[in-house]
Amino acid sequence: MNLRKWNRILHRDLGYFFAGMCIIYGLSGIALNHRHQWNPNYIIQQRAFTVPESISKDSISDTYVRDLLTSLNLGKSFKKYYFPSLGNLRIFIEHGTVTVDLATGKGILETIRRRPLFREINFLHYNSIKKLWTWFADLFALSLIFLAVSGLFIPRGRSGITGRGAWLTALGMGVPLLFLILYFR
């Protein structure tokens, strides 16, 4: 077999083998690029409410807190409470917090839950597992380099690296270089 044929075979087989990894890293890359707009790992929701009567810090008890949570349909999720400042009550519940301004009676219920799919793929992208996963991720990275280089030599003629492919490759390399020049200038 000649070199071109081996190049096509390896390019095809590695492409099939790492297709799932490309999707995982692509999705998590988009999610991580936009983490200033949304939390890719968790869904955080806030709901405002008002406590009908004002209450002083001294009259807060476990019973009051449990009654408040029951009125918010959170009765069985109570963990503990404390006062982060003189006029504020913070209640820890399962998967969130409740904060009440004791002077105004205004409160915020904040819940947090894991975002399905994205949390798991971001976990892989962050390389939180280490050891064996690091070796697999490094193999994937090396394979991406091979796929990029070997893909340059698959088409022949005018569409190949000696024709239109050269221009497209130069443009594709120019875009990140332009951003680096603009950023570090």
Phi and psi in degrees as a GROMACS rama.xvg file:
@    title "Ramachandran Plot"
@    xaxis  label "Phi"
@    yaxis  label "Psi"
@TYPE xy
-92.1923  171.559  ASN-2
-62.662  -38.9354  LEU-3
-61.3415  -41.4417  ARG-4
-66.9707  -42.6129  LYS-5
-63.741  -38.3586  TRP-6
-59.7454  -47.2382  ASN-7
-63.7821  -43.043  ARG-8
-63.2964  -48.9533  ILE-9
-65.1294  -40.2134  LEU-10
-61.4709  -46.6212  HIS-11
-63.6799  -49.9351  ARG-12
-68.5628  -41.0064  ASP-13
-66.273  -35.9232  LEU-14
-60.7704  -44.3439  GLY-15
-65.5171  -45.3213  TYR-16
-62.3952  -40.4761  PHE-17
-99.5496  13.6579  PHE-18
-59.3638  -44.2408  ALA-19
-61.8806  -41.7183  GLY-20
-64.8972  -37.2152  MET-21
-62.533  -41.4455  CYS-22
-66.0368  -45.3931  ILE-23
-59.6944  -50.355  ILE-24
-70.1622  -32.2684  TYR-25
-65.905  -49.0231  GLY-26
-63.6419  -46.1513  LEU-27
-70.2663  -31.2747  SER-28
-62.8922  -43.5303  GLY-29
-63.0724  -45.3727  ILE-30
-60.5837  -44.1288  ALA-31
-71.9827  -30.5489  LEU-32
-64.5519  -25.9447  ASN-33
-112.726  24.1618  HIS-34
-67.5723  -15.1696  ARG-35
-76.5905  -14.584  HIS-36
-101.506  -22.9161  GLN-37
-159.845  159.884  TRP-38
-93.1793  110.204  ASN-39
-71.4342  -15.0021  PRO-40
-98.9695  -26.3607  ASN-41
-136.954  149.748  TYR-42
-102.004  117.207  ILE-43
-113.398  123.566  ILE-44
-122.167  143.342  GLN-45
-124.098  141.33  GLN-46
-136.432  127.263  ARG-47
-86.833  150.116  ALA-48
-152.179  168.983  PHE-49
-129.616  134.002  THR-50
-85.5001  128.084  VAL-51
-60.5145  -38.3434  PRO-52
-115.769  144.469  GLU-53
-77.5949  151.722  SER-54
-142.845  150.327  ILE-55
-93.1054  160.339  SER-56
-59.1843  -37.0473  LYS-57
-67.0575  -25.3766  ASP-58
-94.17  3.50749  SER-59
-77.6086  132.472  ILE-60
-141.782  172.811  SER-61
-56.7911  -39.1437  ASP-62
-63.6728  -45.3976  THR-63
-60.0093  -46.3229  TYR-64
-61.9945  -44.6767  VAL-65
-64.4549  -39.1901  ARG-66
-64.475  -41.661  ASP-67
-61.2616  -46.1323  LEU-68
-64.2933  -36.333  LEU-69
-63.2755  -40.1652  THR-70
-67.0479  -22.5278  SER-71
-95.8136  10.3065  LEU-72
60.9532  36.7461  ASN-73
-125.453  24.2087  LEU-74
-49.8248  -42.4767  GLY-75
-97.3765  6.66248  LYS-76
-102.609  10.2108  SER-77
-66.4043  133.968  PHE-78
-113.62  -63.5283  LYS-79
-163.821  173.651  LYS-80
-141.368  162.481  TYR-81
-159.917  176.953  TYR-82
-116.951  100.465  PHE-83
-67.4054  -24.3705  PRO-84
-148.452  173.459  SER-85
-56.0587  -42.5129  LEU-86
-103.037  12.7722  GLY-87
-123.422  139.758  ASN-88
-113.531  128.942  LEU-89
-118.998  126.61  ARG-90
-115.271  128.111  ILE-91
-92.3145  127.534  PHE-92
-124.015  169.221  ILE-93
-63.9184  123.667  GLU-94
66.3804  35.1276  HIS-95
163.428  -169.319  GLY-96
-140.621  157.204  THR-97
-124.192  127.876  VAL-98
-121.113  131.253  THR-99
-127.324  129.266  VAL-100
-84.1249  110.743  ASP-101
-66.1031  -28.553  LEU-102
-73.7279  -42.6965  ALA-103
-97.1688  -20.8258  THR-104
81.9391  2.98176  GLY-105
-82.4346  139.214  LYS-106
-138.849  163.781  GLY-107
-132.739  127.662  ILE-108
-100.704  120.033  LEU-109
-117.487  121.883  GLU-110
-114.6  151.309  THR-111
-136.215  136.105  ILE-112
-145.132  156.182  ARG-113
-66.9922  137.086  ARG-114
-80.7841  121.5  ARG-115
-63.3434  148.03  PRO-116
70.7449  -57.8807  LEU-117
-64.4721  -37.4195  PHE-118
-60.0321  -43.0782  ARG-119
-69.643  -44.0887  GLU-120
-71.8493  -31.4451  ILE-121
-66.8215  -35.2198  ASN-122
-57.3193  -43.3388  PHE-123
-68.7009  -41.5766  LEU-124
-65.7576  -38.4923  HIS-125
-68.7147  -13.5715  TYR-126
59.3966  50.6483  ASN-127
-78.6767  -15.1931  SER-128
-80.1878  -37.9383  ILE-129
67.4162  -167.974  LYS-130
47.0533  -112.698  LYS-131
-61.6644  -38.8082  LEU-132
-62.7763  -37.0308  TRP-133
-59.7252  -42.7472  THR-134
-63.0625  -42.5913  TRP-135
-66.1063  -42.2972  PHE-136
-65.0935  -37.3298  ALA-137
-66.1179  -40.716  ASP-138
-61.4523  -40.4588  LEU-139
-62.4612  -44.873  PHE-140
-61.7498  -44.3703  ALA-141
-64.1806  -37.1975  LEU-142
-67.5408  -34.5521  SER-143
-63.2094  -40.1168  LEU-144
-62.5387  -46.5389  ILE-145
-61.0927  -44.1943  PHE-146
-61.859  -39.3359  LEU-147
-64.7055  -46.9207  ALA-148
-71.3076  -45.6797  VAL-149
-66.7545  -31.3769  SER-150
-64.4526  -26.1581  GLY-151
-63.9446  -27.5467  LEU-152
-105.353  6.30575  PHE-153
-77.2582  -52.3629  ILE-154
-71.5743  150.668  PRO-155
-116.693  164.982  ARG-156
71.9083  -142.707  GLY-157
-63.4763  -27.4647  ARG-158
-88.5758  -10.365  SER-159
-81.5667  -168.465  GLY-160
-68.0434  -19.6676  ILE-161
-90.8738  -3.96754  THR-162
-120.962  -123.347  GLY-163
-58.4816  -33.4502  ARG-164
-59.8853  -33.52  GLY-165
-64.7348  -43.7924  ALA-166
-65.8493  -43.9707  TRP-167
-66.2115  -38.3365  LEU-168
-64.5508  -43.1697  THR-169
-63.3883  -42.2485  ALA-170
-63.7261  -43.2246  LEU-171
-63.918  -35.2806  GLY-172
-77.2789  -28.8239  MET-173
-69.0925  -34.0352  GLY-174
-60.756  -53.2153  VAL-175
-64.2777  -34.381  PRO-176
-63.6519  -40.442  LEU-177
-61.8005  -44.3485  LEU-178
-63.4258  -38.7603  PHE-179
-64.6422  -42.4136  LEU-180
-63.6779  -45.4037  ILE-181
-65.8059  -37.1588  LEU-182
-74.5153  -43.3984  TYR-183
-92.7233  6.29923  PHE-184
